[in-house]
Amino acid sequence: MGTTHANQFIKEGAKVVIADLGTTNGEKAAETLGENAIFVELDVTDESSWKSLVEKTEDTFGPINILVNNAGIVASASIKETSYEDYKKTITVNQDGIFLGMKHVHPSLKKADKGSIVNISSISGIVGNPDNSAYVASKFAVRGLTKAAAAEFGADNIRVNSVHPGIIRTAMTEQEDVQEMVQAMVEMVPLKRLAEPEEITDLVVYLASDESSYSTGTEFIADGGLTQIR
């Protein structure tokens, strides 16, 4: 998803910083995107890492005006079977990472005179589902953090919205061992198909652009109608 977002932002004329914990894929993606993209190693759970990202971005491209918080992990298990360590790790990455991103990028967004933050949540932040308690908790939290930030940052002309994707065609959903589960989920979707990554990217780009200039603090759902029938 992050690579797809980056590709489209470059096509729209943006200068893009790809940030990830691992360097190999990020460096390769930035090289492919050309001179208007760089890679910066980032641990979303570490404050000093965020500070370094902002500094390197401003040194290269100037003040930040768009932040897409896309990092996330999942620990699939029932509440009874989820270890506290796995629960805390999921919350730290999915929830704390977004908090730290908004906190440390905000000053740069303010310097840019206007900005847009797009927080990637999930339909699991809209409706609950079993065997996914840590993920659901974190994604509901992203929804609340988004609204709190929108209320605070509006005076600085910074908008904050959340995107809630359904089932997306990615390397994860293409894995052999999850095909039965994925197909069962697809049958529940009114449109009877997975979303292509570009369909979510189009929504992210819209929320980052001036075309959504009066939208803030809002959930944008892209799930083929799944949550509308639950």
Secondary structure by P-SEA (a helix, b strand, c coil): caaaaaaaaaaaccbbbbbccccaaaaaaaaaacccbbbbbbccccaaaaaaaaaaaaaccccccccccccccccccccccccaaaaaaaaaaaaaaaaaaaaaaaaaaaaaccbbbbbbbcccccccccccaaaaaaaaaaaaaaaaaaaaaccccbbbbbbbbccccccccccccaaaaaaaaaaaccccccccaaaaaaaaaaaacccccccccbbbbccccccccc
